[in-house]
């Protein structure tokens, strides 16, 4: 029998999904440059790597996480490795989605969990493989109190396959927010691994949103919404009791309202840090954008390099650089024949 989750598309959920669409439209209207998008993506990865590991108890503050992601330390503590693992997995998922290589499957799930817990598990068999042992979820404040008993290990693979099949079958037929939300909660309930379940689930939820067409998924961090009230998140996403006593009555409606609120909240945060739209926005010709794209990909450009990718005359190329400098879209480095141009190092 094919698994079918129970949920109602409430008025509240419908309104939130509509507001998510409007918020994405507002971001699109900004016509963000590659450099601005790159900075927003970096900021989102920093925030996600901090928030998602913080949810699981990692004590590193955001300032330390940002510093860690910018350096290449040879000797790292487990708390630092946890953050670096998350960031690495997030980057690989961004790339696979953008290159249309992402495929939701048990193999993908195991691969991501393997990245998340790499170097952190005492038993290597628990890394990158569905669990073969029973687990019990306890109250972190009262370790003798059992909160939830997930499915037996023998049922983990079939339950996970059913979940993957549902999401893949409904792709393009059900709103991405609803599908990603259903995956998120059901995967947490199945608890397919000994460790790393929450981080793995949040990573794949991000990838699902991107794969199913939620624009700008790379520049927001819905994990931050959960981290601001971890108790509420755990209460919303989890269950209390024995899975087999609860399985037939699990309703995703309230969770989907909460899940969509988190996405909308984060999109609004991103909008707040974007520059105010200008009615007198400067017009850029294709050759101007060609210069910016080249710098974004290569890091810098000089007159010779511009001449190699453009048929424009030397005087026209000089005018192009002058215009981009006036608009503060590029900066000059070096002098004389060593002059080259880079993107400005400005805050978001």
NUKEDO-989441 format. One record per residue (C-alpha): residue number from 1; chain; x, y, z. Coordinates in steps of 0.2 Angstrom, whole numbers, plus 5000, padded with zeros to 4 digits. Example, Ala and Ser with C-alpha at 12.3 -4.5 7.8 and 13.67 -1.06 7.14 Angstrom:
REM NUKEDO-989441
<r lolum="1" base="A" u="5062" v="4978" w="5039"/>
<r lolum="2" base="A" u="5068" v="4995" w="5036"/>
//
This chain:
REM NUKEDO-989441
<r lolum="1" base="A" u="5000" v="5000" w="5000"/>
<r lolum="2" base="A" u="5007" v="5017" w="4995"/>
<r lolum="3" base="A" u="5010" v="5029" w="5009"/>
<r lolum="4" base="A" u="4999" v="5044" w="5009"/>
<r lolum="5" base="A" u="5001" v="5058" w="5023"/>
<r lolum="6" base="A" u="4986" v="5066" w="5031"/>
<r lolum="7" base="A" u="4985" v="5085" w="5030"/>
<r lolum="8" base="A" u="4973" v="5099" w="5026"/>
<r lolum="9" base="A" u="4978" v="5114" w="5016"/>
<r lolum="10" base="A" u="4971" v="5127" w="5029"/>
<r lolum="11" base="A" u="4967" v="5145" w="5025"/>
<r lolum="12" base="A" u="4983" v="5150" w="5035"/>
<r lolum="13" base="A" u="4994" v="5138" w="5025"/>
<r lolum="14" base="A" u="4987" v="5144" w="5009"/>
<r lolum="15" base="A" u="4990" v="5163" w="5014"/>
<r lolum="16" base="A" u="5007" v="5159" w="5019"/>
<r lolum="17" base="A" u="5012" v="5150" w="5003"/>
<r lolum="18" base="A" u="5005" v="5165" w="4993"/>
<r lolum="19" base="A" u="5015" v="5177" w="5003"/>
<r lolum="20" base="A" u="5031" v="5166" w="5000"/>
<r lolum="21" base="A" u="5027" v="5168" w="4982"/>
<r lolum="22" base="A" u="5025" v="5187" w="4984"/>
<r lolum="23" base="A" u="5042" v="5188" w="4994"/>
<r lolum="24" base="A" u="5051" v="5179" w="4980"/>
<r lolum="25" base="A" u="5044" v="5190" w="4967"/>
<r lolum="26" base="A" u="5050" v="5205" w="4977"/>
<r lolum="27" base="A" u="5068" v="5198" w="4978"/>
<r lolum="28" base="A" u="5067" v="5194" w="4959"/>
<r lolum="29" base="A" u="5062" v="5212" w="4956"/>
<r lolum="30" base="A" u="5079" v="5218" w="4963"/>
<r lolum="31" base="A" u="5088" v="5210" w="4948"/>
<r lolum="32" base="A" u="5102" v="5205" w="4960"/>
<r lolum="33" base="A" u="5120" v="5204" w="4952"/>
<r lolum="34" base="A" u="5130" v="5188" w="4953"/>
<r lolum="35" base="A" u="5141" v="5197" w="4966"/>
<r lolum="36" base="A" u="5127" v="5201" w="4977"/>
<r lolum="37" base="A" u="5119" v="5184" w="4976"/>
<r lolum="38" base="A" u="5136" v="5176" w="4980"/>
<r lolum="39" base="A" u="5137" v="5187" w="4996"/>
<r lolum="40" base="A" u="5119" v="5182" w="5001"/>
<r lolum="41" base="A" u="5123" v="5164" w="4998"/>
<r lolum="42" base="A" u="5139" v="5164" w="5009"/>
<r lolum="43" base="A" u="5129" v="5173" w="5022"/>
<r lolum="44" base="A" u="5115" v="5160" w="5021"/>
<r lolum="45" base="A" u="5128" v="5146" w="5022"/>
<r lolum="46" base="A" u="5136" v="5154" w="5038"/>
<r lolum="47" base="A" u="5119" v="5156" w="5046"/>
<r lolum="48" base="A" u="5113" v="5138" w="5041"/>
<r lolum="49" base="A" u="5129" v="5130" w="5047"/>
<r lolum="50" base="A" u="5128" v="5139" w="5064"/>
<r lolum="51" base="A" u="5109" v="5137" w="5067"/>
<r lolum="52" base="A" u="5107" v="5119" w="5061"/>
<r lolum="53" base="A" u="5122" v="5113" w="5072"/>
<r lolum="54" base="A" u="5116" v="5124" w="5086"/>
<r lolum="55" base="A" u="5099" v="5116" w="5086"/>
<r lolum="56" base="A" u="5108" v="5099" w="5090"/>
<r lolum="57" base="A" u="5118" v="5108" w="5105"/>
<r lolum="58" base="A" u="5134" v="5114" w="5096"/>
<r lolum="59" base="A" u="5140" v="5128" w="5107"/>
<r lolum="60" base="A" u="5150" v="5138" w="5094"/>
<r lolum="61" base="A" u="5143" v="5156" w="5092"/>
<r lolum="62" base="A" u="5139" v="5163" w="5075"/>
<r lolum="63" base="A" u="5155" v="5174" w="5075"/>
<r lolum="64" base="A" u="5166" v="5159" w="5078"/>
<r lolum="65" base="A" u="5157" v="5149" w="5064"/>
<r lolum="66" base="A" u="5160" v="5163" w="5051"/>
<r lolum="67" base="A" u="5178" v="5164" w="5056"/>
<r lolum="68" base="A" u="5180" v="5145" w="5055"/>
<r lolum="69" base="A" u="5172" v="5145" w="5037"/>
<r lolum="70" base="A" u="5185" v="5158" w="5031"/>
<r lolum="71" base="A" u="5200" v="5149" w="5038"/>
<r lolum="72" base="A" u="5208" v="5132" w="5034"/>
<r lolum="73" base="A" u="5213" v="5125" w="5051"/>
<r lolum="74" base="A" u="5223" v="5109" w="5051"/>
<r lolum="75" base="A" u="5218" v="5104" w="5069"/>
<r lolum="76" base="A" u="5200" v="5106" w="5073"/>
<r lolum="77" base="A" u="5188" v="5101" w="5088"/>
<r lolum="78" base="A" u="5173" v="5090" w="5085"/>
<r lolum="79" base="A" u="5162" v="5105" w="5087"/>
<r lolum="80" base="A" u="5171" v="5114" w="5073"/>
<r lolum="81" base="A" u="5171" v="5098" w="5062"/>
<r lolum="82" base="A" u="5152" v="5097" w="5064"/>
<r lolum="83" base="A" u="5150" v="5114" w="5057"/>
<r lolum="84" base="A" u="5163" v="5111" w="5043"/>
<r lolum="85" base="A" u="5154" v="5095" w="5038"/>
<r lolum="86" base="A" u="5137" v="5104" w="5037"/>
<r lolum="87" base="A" u="5144" v="5118" w="5027"/>
<r lolum="88" base="A" u="5152" v="5106" w="5015"/>
<r lolum="89" base="A" u="5137" v="5096" w="5013"/>
<r lolum="90" base="A" u="5127" v="5111" w="5010"/>
<r lolum="91" base="A" u="5139" v="5117" w="4996"/>
<r lolum="92" base="A" u="5138" v="5100" w="4987"/>
<r lolum="93" base="A" u="5119" v="5101" w="4988"/>
<r lolum="94" base="A" u="5119" v="5118" w="4980"/>
<r lolum="95" base="A" u="5130" v="5112" w="4966"/>
<r lolum="96" base="A" u="5120" v="5096" w="4963"/>
<r lolum="97" base="A" u="5103" v="5106" w="4962"/>
<r lolum="98" base="A" u="5110" v="5120" w="4951"/>
<r lolum="99" base="A" u="5117" v="5107" w="4939"/>
<r lolum="100" base="A" u="5101" v="5097" w="4939"/>
<r lolum="101" base="A" u="5110" v="5082" w="4946"/>
<r lolum="102" base="A" u="5101" v="5081" w="4963"/>
<r lolum="103" base="A" u="5090" v="5065" w="4965"/>
<r lolum="104" base="A" u="5080" v="5061" w="4980"/>
<r lolum="105" base="A" u="5084" v="5043" w="4985"/>
<r lolum="106" base="A" u="5089" v="5032" w="5000"/>
<r lolum="107" base="A" u="5107" v="5033" w="4992"/>
<r lolum="108" base="A" u="5107" v="5052" w="4993"/>
<r lolum="109" base="A" u="5100" v="5052" w="5010"/>
<r lolum="110" base="A" u="5114" v="5040" w="5016"/>
<r lolum="111" base="A" u="5127" v="5050" w="5007"/>
<r lolum="112" base="A" u="5122" v="5067" w="5015"/>
<r lolum="113" base="A" u="5122" v="5059" w="5032"/>
<r lolum="114" base="A" u="5139" v="5052" w="5029"/>
<r lolum="115" base="A" u="5145" v="5069" w="5026"/>
<r lolum="116" base="A" u="5137" v="5076" w="5041"/>
<r lolum="117" base="A" u="5144" v="5064" w="5054"/>
<r lolum="118" base="A" u="5161" v="5061" w="5045"/>
<r lolum="119" base="A" u="5175" v="5060" w="5058"/>
<r lolum="120" base="A" u="5162" v="5061" w="5072"/>
<r lolum="121" base="A" u="5156" v="5043" w="5075"/>
<r lolum="122" base="A" u="5164" v="5030" w="5085"/>
<r lolum="123" base="A" u="5157" v="5016" w="5075"/>
<r lolum="124" base="A" u="5160" v="5018" w="5056"/>
<r lolum="125" base="A" u="5145" v="5007" w="5052"/>
<r lolum="126" base="A" u="5134" v="5021" w="5058"/>
<r lolum="127" base="A" u="5141" v="5033" w="5045"/>
<r lolum="128" base="A" u="5132" v="5034" w="5028"/>
<r lolum="129" base="A" u="5121" v="5019" w="5031"/>
<r lolum="130" base="A" u="5103" v="5017" w="5038"/>
<r lolum="131" base="A" u="5102" v="5011" w="5055"/>
<r lolum="132" base="A" u="5102" v="4993" w="5060"/>
<r lolum="133" base="A" u="5099" v="4996" w="5078"/>
<r lolum="134" base="A" u="5084" v="5002" w="5089"/>
<r lolum="135" base="A" u="5085" v="5020" w="5095"/>
<r lolum="136" base="A" u="5075" v="5029" w="5108"/>
<r lolum="137" base="A" u="5073" v="5048" w="5109"/>
<r lolum="138" base="A" u="5075" v="5055" w="5127"/>
<r lolum="139" base="A" u="5071" v="5071" w="5135"/>
<r lolum="140" base="A" u="5088" v="5080" w="5134"/>
<r lolum="141" base="A" u="5085" v="5088" w="5151"/>
<r lolum="142" base="A" u="5078" v="5072" w="5159"/>
<r lolum="143" base="A" u="5088" v="5058" w="5151"/>
<r lolum="144" base="A" u="5078" v="5045" w="5160"/>
<r lolum="145" base="A" u="5062" v="5051" w="5152"/>
<r lolum="146" base="A" u="5058" v="5043" w="5135"/>
<r lolum="147" base="A" u="5049" v="5055" w="5123"/>
<r lolum="148" base="A" u="5048" v="5045" w="5107"/>
<r lolum="149" base="A" u="5051" v="5027" w="5101"/>
<r lolum="150" base="A" u="5054" v="5028" w="5082"/>
<r lolum="151" base="A" u="5051" v="5013" w="5070"/>
<r lolum="152" base="A" u="5060" v="4997" w="5072"/>
<r lolum="153" base="A" u="5076" v="4996" w="5062"/>
<r lolum="154" base="A" u="5069" v="4982" w="5050"/>
<r lolum="155" base="A" u="5055" v="4995" w="5045"/>
<r lolum="156" base="A" u="5067" v="5010" w="5042"/>
<r lolum="157" base="A" u="5072" v="5006" w="5024"/>
<r lolum="158" base="A" u="5054" v="5002" w="5018"/>
<r lolum="159" base="A" u="5047" v="5018" w="5026"/>
<r lolum="160" base="A" u="5061" v="5028" w="5019"/>
<r lolum="161" base="A" u="5058" v="5022" w="5002"/>
<r lolum="162" base="A" u="5039" v="5025" w="5003"/>
<r lolum="163" base="A" u="5043" v="5043" w="5008"/>
<r lolum="164" base="A" u="5055" v="5046" w="4994"/>
<r lolum="165" base="A" u="5043" v="5038" w="4982"/>
<r lolum="166" base="A" u="5029" v="5050" w="4988"/>
<r lolum="167" base="A" u="5039" v="5065" w="4986"/>
<r lolum="168" base="A" u="5046" v="5060" w="4969"/>
<r lolum="169" base="A" u="5029" v="5055" w="4962"/>
<r lolum="170" base="A" u="5021" v="5072" w="4968"/>
<r lolum="171" base="A" u="5035" v="5083" w="4961"/>
<r lolum="172" base="A" u="5026" v="5096" w="4950"/>
<r lolum="173" base="A" u="5009" v="5091" w="4956"/>
<r lolum="174" base="A" u="5010" v="5098" w="4974"/>
<r lolum="175" base="A" u="5017" v="5114" w="4980"/>
<r lolum="176" base="A" u="5036" v="5113" w="4984"/>
<r lolum="177" base="A" u="5033" v="5120" w="5001"/>
<r lolum="178" base="A" u="5021" v="5107" w="5006"/>
<r lolum="179" base="A" u="5031" v="5093" w="4999"/>
<r lolum="180" base="A" u="5047" v="5098" w="5007"/>
<r lolum="181" base="A" u="5038" v="5101" w="5023"/>
<r lolum="182" base="A" u="5031" v="5083" w="5023"/>
<r lolum="183" base="A" u="5048" v="5076" w="5019"/>
<r lolum="184" base="A" u="5055" v="5085" w="5033"/>
<r lolum="185" base="A" u="5044" v="5079" w="5047"/>
<r lolum="186" base="A" u="5041" v="5061" w="5041"/>
<r lolum="187" base="A" u="5060" v="5059" w="5039"/>
<r lolum="188" base="A" u="5063" v="5065" w="5057"/>
<r lolum="189" base="A" u="5049" v="5053" w="5063"/>
<r lolum="190" base="A" u="5057" v="5038" w="5054"/>
<r lolum="191" base="A" u="5074" v="5043" w="5062"/>
<r lolum="192" base="A" u="5083" v="5033" w="5049"/>
<r lolum="193" base="A" u="5101" v="5035" w="5057"/>
<r lolum="194" base="A" u="5109" v="5032" w="5074"/>
<r lolum="195" base="A" u="5115" v="5050" w="5073"/>
<r lolum="196" base="A" u="5114" v="5066" w="5062"/>
<r lolum="197" base="A" u="5095" v="5064" w="5058"/>
<r lolum="198" base="A" u="5090" v="5082" w="5061"/>
<r lolum="199" base="A" u="5105" v="5090" w="5051"/>
<r lolum="200" base="A" u="5103" v="5077" w="5037"/>
<r lolum="201" base="A" u="5084" v="5081" w="5036"/>
<r lolum="202" base="A" u="5087" v="5100" w="5036"/>
<r lolum="203" base="A" u="5100" v="5099" w="5022"/>
<r lolum="204" base="A" u="5089" v="5088" w="5011"/>
<r lolum="205" base="A" u="5074" v="5099" w="5014"/>
<r lolum="206" base="A" u="5084" v="5114" w="5007"/>
<r lolum="207" base="A" u="5089" v="5103" w="4992"/>
<r lolum="208" base="A" u="5071" v="5098" w="4989"/>
<r lolum="209" base="A" u="5065" v="5116" w="4989"/>
<r lolum="210" base="A" u="5078" v="5120" w="4976"/>
<r lolum="211" base="A" u="5075" v="5105" w="4965"/>
<r lolum="212" base="A" u="5056" v="5108" w="4965"/>
<r lolum="213" base="A" u="5058" v="5126" w="4959"/>
<r lolum="214" base="A" u="5058" v="5137" w="4974"/>
<r lolum="215" base="A" u="5069" v="5152" w="4968"/>
<r lolum="216" base="A" u="5083" v="5159" w="4978"/>
<r lolum="217" base="A" u="5083" v="5144" w="4990"/>
<r lolum="218" base="A" u="5102" v="5146" w="4991"/>
<r lolum="219" base="A" u="5101" v="5163" w="5000"/>
<r lolum="220" base="A" u="5089" v="5159" w="5014"/>
<r lolum="221" base="A" u="5092" v="5149" w="5030"/>
<r lolum="222" base="A" u="5075" v="5142" w="5037"/>
<r lolum="223" base="A" u="5086" v="5133" w="5050"/>
<r lolum="224" base="A" u="5088" v="5150" w="5059"/>
<r lolum="225" base="A" u="5069" v="5151" w="5062"/>
<r lolum="226" base="A" u="5070" v="5134" w="5071"/>
<r lolum="227" base="A" u="5085" v="5139" w="5081"/>
<r lolum="228" base="A" u="5077" v="5154" w="5088"/>
<r lolum="229" base="A" u="5065" v="5143" w="5097"/>
<r lolum="230" base="A" u="5071" v="5125" w="5098"/>
<r lolum="231" base="A" u="5058" v="5119" w="5110"/>
<r lolum="232" base="A" u="5044" v="5125" w="5098"/>
<r lolum="233" base="A" u="5053" v="5116" w="5083"/>
<r lolum="234" base="A" u="5055" v="5100" w="5092"/>
<r lolum="235" base="A" u="5037" v="5100" w="5098"/>
<r lolum="236" base="A" u="5031" v="5104" w="5080"/>
<r lolum="237" base="A" u="5042" v="5092" w="5071"/>
<r lolum="238" base="A" u="5042" v="5077" w="5082"/>
<r lolum="239" base="A" u="5030" v="5065" w="5091"/>
<r lolum="240" base="A" u="5028" v="5059" w="5109"/>
<r lolum="241" base="A" u="5025" v="5040" w="5112"/>
<r lolum="242" base="A" u="5027" v="5024" w="5102"/>
<r lolum="243" base="A" u="5028" v="5026" w="5083"/>
<r lolum="244" base="A" u="5017" v="5011" w="5080"/>
<r lolum="245" base="A" u="5003" v="5018" w="5092"/>
<r lolum="246" base="A" u="5003" v="5035" w="5083"/>
<r lolum="247" base="A" u="5007" v="5031" w="5064"/>
<r lolum="248" base="A" u="4989" v="5029" w="5058"/>
<r lolum="249" base="A" u="4984" v="5046" w="5066"/>
<r lolum="250" base="A" u="4999" v="5057" w="5061"/>
<r lolum="251" base="A" u="4992" v="5074" w="5054"/>
<r lolum="252" base="A" u="5004" v="5086" w="5045"/>
<r lolum="253" base="A" u="4993" v="5101" w="5045"/>
<r lolum="254" base="A" u="4999" v="5111" w="5059"/>
<r lolum="255" base="A" u="5017" v="5106" w="5055"/>
<r lolum="256" base="A" u="5015" v="5113" w="5037"/>
<r lolum="257" base="A" u="5008" v="5129" w="5044"/>
<r lolum="258" base="A" u="5024" v="5131" w="5055"/>
<r lolum="259" base="A" u="5036" v="5125" w="5042"/>
<r lolum="260" base="A" u="5029" v="5138" w="5029"/>
<r lolum="261" base="A" u="5030" v="5152" w="5042"/>
<r lolum="262" base="A" u="5048" v="5148" w="5044"/>
<r lolum="263" base="A" u="5052" v="5150" w="5026"/>
<r lolum="264" base="A" u="5042" v="5166" w="5025"/>
<r lolum="265" base="A" u="5050" v="5173" w="5040"/>
<r lolum="266" base="A" u="5067" v="5170" w="5032"/>
<r lolum="267" base="A" u="5063" v="5177" w="5015"/>
<r lolum="268" base="A" u="5057" v="5193" w="5024"/>
<r lolum="269" base="A" u="5074" v="5194" w="5033"/>
<r lolum="270" base="A" u="5083" v="5193" w="5017"/>
<r lolum="271" base="A" u="5072" v="5207" w="5010"/>
<r lolum="272" base="A" u="5076" v="5218" w="5024"/>
<r lolum="273" base="A" u="5095" v="5217" w="5020"/>
<r lolum="274" base="A" u="5093" v="5220" w="5002"/>
<r lolum="275" base="A" u="5096" v="5238" w="4995"/>
<r lolum="276" base="A" u="5080" v="5249" w="4993"/>
<r lolum="277" base="A" u="5074" v="5248" w="4975"/>
<r lolum="278" base="A" u="5078" v="5264" w="4965"/>
<r lolum="279" base="A" u="5067" v="5271" w="4952"/>
<r lolum="280" base="A" u="5082" v="5278" w="4943"/>
<r lolum="281" base="A" u="5091" v="5261" w="4942"/>
<r lolum="282" base="A" u="5106" v="5263" w="4930"/>
<r lolum="283" base="A" u="5104" v="5253" w="4913"/>
<r lolum="284" base="A" u="5117" v="5240" w="4910"/>
<r lolum="285" base="A" u="5121" v="5234" w="4892"/>
<r lolum="286" base="A" u="5125" v="5216" w="4889"/>
<r lolum="287" base="A" u="5144" v="5221" w="4888"/>
<r lolum="288" base="A" u="5143" v="5228" w="4905"/>
<r lolum="289" base="A" u="5136" v="5213" w="4912"/>
<r lolum="290" base="A" u="5149" v="5203" w="4903"/>
<r lolum="291" base="A" u="5162" v="5212" w="4912"/>
<r lolum="292" base="A" u="5153" v="5208" w="4929"/>
<r lolum="293" base="A" u="5151" v="5190" w="4925"/>
<r lolum="294" base="A" u="5169" v="5188" w="4920"/>
<r lolum="295" base="A" u="5175" v="5195" w="4937"/>
<r lolum="296" base="A" u="5162" v="5185" w="4946"/>
<r lolum="297" base="A" u="5169" v="5169" w="4938"/>
<r lolum="298" base="A" u="5188" v="5173" w="4938"/>
<r lolum="299" base="A" u="5190" v="5186" w="4952"/>
<r lolum="300" base="A" u="5196" v="5200" w="4942"/>
<r lolum="301" base="A" u="5198" v="5207" w="4924"/>
<r lolum="302" base="A" u="5210" v="5219" w="4915"/>
<r lolum="303" base="A" u="5210" v="5227" w="4898"/>
<r lolum="304" base="A" u="5219" v="5213" w="4889"/>
<r lolum="305" base="A" u="5207" v="5200" w="4896"/>
<r lolum="306" base="A" u="5191" v="5211" w="4891"/>
<r lolum="307" base="A" u="5198" v="5213" w="4874"/>
<r lolum="308" base="A" u="5200" v="5194" w="4873"/>
<r lolum="309" base="A" u="5181" v="5191" w="4876"/>
<r lolum="310" base="A" u="5174" v="5206" w="4867"/>
<r lolum="311" base="A" u="5174" v="5214" w="4850"/>
<r lolum="312" base="A" u="5173" v="5232" w="4857"/>
<r lolum="313" base="A" u="5186" v="5244" w="4853"/>
<r lolum="314" base="A" u="5199" v="5250" w="4866"/>
<r lolum="315" base="A" u="5191" v="5267" w="4868"/>
<r lolum="316" base="A" u="5174" v="5258" w="4871"/>
<r lolum="317" base="A" u="5181" v="5246" w="4883"/>
<r lolum="318" base="A" u="5188" v="5260" w="4893"/>
<r lolum="319" base="A" u="5171" v="5269" w="4893"/>
<r lolum="320" base="A" u="5164" v="5253" w="4900"/>
<r lolum="321" base="A" u="5176" v="5252" w="4914"/>
<r lolum="322" base="A" u="5173" v="5270" w="4918"/>
<r lolum="323" base="A" u="5154" v="5268" w="4919"/>
<r lolum="324" base="A" u="5155" v="5253" w="4930"/>
<r lolum="325" base="A" u="5167" v="5263" w="4941"/>
<r lolum="326" base="A" u="5155" v="5277" w="4942"/>
<r lolum="327" base="A" u="5141" v="5266" w="4947"/>
<r lolum="328" base="A" u="5153" v="5258" w="4960"/>
<r lolum="329" base="A" u="5150" v="5241" w="4953"/>
<r lolum="330" base="A" u="5168" v="5238" w="4951"/>
<r lolum="331" base="A" u="5184" v="5244" w="4960"/>
<r lolum="332" base="A" u="5202" v="5248" w="4952"/>
<r lolum="333" base="A" u="5217" v="5238" w="4958"/>
<r lolum="334" base="A" u="5235" v="5240" w="4953"/>
<r lolum="335" base="A" u="5242" v="5255" w="4943"/>
<r lolum="336" base="A" u="5248" v="5258" w="4925"/>
<r lolum="337" base="A" u="5249" v="5242" w="4915"/>
<r lolum="338" base="A" u="5246" v="5232" w="4930"/>
<r lolum="339" base="A" u="5228" v="5239" w="4932"/>
<r lolum="340" base="A" u="5214" v="5227" w="4935"/>
<r lolum="341" base="A" u="5196" v="5227" w="4941"/>
<r lolum="342" base="A" u="5187" v="5218" w="4955"/>
<r lolum="343" base="A" u="5170" v="5218" w="4963"/>
<r lolum="344" base="A" u="5168" v="5230" w="4977"/>
<r lolum="345" base="A" u="5170" v="5223" w="4994"/>
<r lolum="346" base="A" u="5155" v="5231" w="5002"/>
<r lolum="347" base="A" u="5143" v="5224" w="5015"/>
<r lolum="348" base="A" u="5126" v="5217" w="5010"/>
//
